[in-house]
Amino acid sequence: MAKIRVTQVKSQIGRLQNQKRTLEALGLRRMNQTVEHEATPTIIGMVNTVKHLVSFEEIK
């Protein structure tokens, strides 16, 4: 299965609570932190929820 690399590029300060929790669930706790996840529908949905706060790329 494909993997995606997710990097937090904007701060979570002043964001909605569900967006903060989504970032934490993805494993992102600070700016410029990068995590890798399997590209499951659940993870992709979480990334779409906070797409304005993160950048992501597919890893082959």
Short mmCIF file of the C-alpha atoms (twelve columns), coordinates in Angstrom:
data_MODEL
# 
_entry.id   MODEL 
# 
loop_
_atom_site.group_PDB 
_atom_site.id 
_atom_site.type_symbol 
_atom_site.label_atom_id 
_atom_site.label_alt_id 
_atom_site.label_comp_id 
_atom_site.label_asym_id 
_atom_site.label_seq_id 
_atom_site.Cartn_x 
_atom_site.Cartn_y 
_atom_site.Cartn_z 
_atom_site.pdbx_PDB_model_num 
ATOM 1  C CA . MET A 1  0.000   0.000  0.000  1 
ATOM 2  C CA . ALA A 2  1.159   3.531  -0.690 1 
ATOM 3  C CA . LYS A 3  2.443   5.799  2.040  1 
ATOM 4  C CA . ILE A 4  2.084   9.530  2.496  1 
ATOM 5  C CA . ARG A 5  4.411   11.959 4.238  1 
ATOM 6  C CA . VAL A 6  2.599   14.711 6.162  1 
ATOM 7  C CA . THR A 7  4.341   17.865 7.420  1 
ATOM 8  C CA . GLN A 8  2.744   20.543 9.588  1 
ATOM 9  C CA . VAL A 9  3.440   23.923 7.967  1 
ATOM 10 C CA . LYS A 10 1.086   26.214 9.907  1 
ATOM 11 C CA . SER A 11 0.434   26.631 13.601 1 
ATOM 12 C CA . GLN A 12 -2.559  25.111 15.357 1 
ATOM 13 C CA . ILE A 13 -2.931  28.155 17.611 1 
ATOM 14 C CA . GLY A 14 -6.393  29.663 17.248 1 
ATOM 15 C CA . ARG A 15 -7.779  26.697 15.291 1 
ATOM 16 C CA . LEU A 16 -10.934 24.743 16.015 1 
ATOM 17 C CA . GLN A 17 -10.718 21.976 18.602 1 
ATOM 18 C CA . ASN A 18 -11.429 19.222 16.073 1 
ATOM 19 C CA . GLN A 19 -8.540  20.441 13.884 1 
ATOM 20 C CA . LYS A 20 -6.171  20.407 16.870 1 
ATOM 21 C CA . ARG A 21 -7.257  16.883 17.759 1 
ATOM 22 C CA . THR A 22 -6.840  15.747 14.159 1 
ATOM 23 C CA . LEU A 23 -3.264  17.049 14.076 1 
ATOM 24 C CA . GLU A 24 -2.531  15.248 17.334 1 
ATOM 25 C CA . ALA A 25 -4.094  12.039 16.020 1 
ATOM 26 C CA . LEU A 26 -1.841  12.278 12.970 1 
ATOM 27 C CA . GLY A 27 1.140   12.549 15.325 1 
ATOM 28 C CA . LEU A 28 1.900   16.208 14.593 1 
ATOM 29 C CA . ARG A 29 2.696   18.226 17.690 1 
ATOM 30 C CA . ARG A 30 4.862   21.098 16.410 1 
ATOM 31 C CA . MET A 31 5.684   23.091 13.303 1 
ATOM 32 C CA . ASN A 32 7.749   21.435 10.558 1 
ATOM 33 C CA . GLN A 33 7.332   18.000 12.129 1 
ATOM 34 C CA . THR A 34 6.965   15.217 9.559  1 
ATOM 35 C CA . VAL A 35 5.266   11.846 9.944  1 
ATOM 36 C CA . GLU A 36 4.633   8.972  7.555  1 
ATOM 37 C CA . HIS A 37 1.378   7.012  7.398  1 
ATOM 38 C CA . GLU A 38 -0.201  4.373  5.203  1 
ATOM 39 C CA . ALA A 39 -2.534  6.001  2.665  1 
ATOM 40 C CA . THR A 40 -5.752  4.539  4.068  1 
ATOM 41 C CA . PRO A 41 -9.112  6.287  3.561  1 
ATOM 42 C CA . THR A 42 -9.148  7.209  7.259  1 
ATOM 43 C CA . ILE A 43 -5.755  8.943  7.136  1 
ATOM 44 C CA . ILE A 44 -6.585  10.684 3.858  1 
ATOM 45 C CA . GLY A 45 -9.803  12.011 5.419  1 
ATOM 46 C CA . MET A 46 -7.865  13.314 8.404  1 
ATOM 47 C CA . VAL A 47 -5.378  15.057 6.110  1 
ATOM 48 C CA . ASN A 48 -8.265  16.639 4.176  1 
ATOM 49 C CA . THR A 49 -9.667  18.001 7.448  1 
ATOM 50 C CA . VAL A 50 -6.440  19.927 8.134  1 
ATOM 51 C CA . LYS A 51 -5.196  20.404 4.566  1 
ATOM 52 C CA . HIS A 52 -4.779  24.151 5.169  1 
ATOM 53 C CA . LEU A 53 -2.317  23.422 8.010  1 
ATOM 54 C CA . VAL A 54 -0.236  20.651 6.441  1 
ATOM 55 C CA . SER A 55 1.584   19.700 3.281  1 
ATOM 56 C CA . PHE A 56 1.639   16.124 2.086  1 
ATOM 57 C CA . GLU A 57 3.251   13.990 -0.580 1 
ATOM 58 C CA . GLU A 58 2.927   10.400 -1.694 1 
ATOM 59 C CA . ILE A 59 5.893   8.096  -1.129 1 
ATOM 60 C CA . LYS A 60 6.391   5.171  -3.445 1 
# 
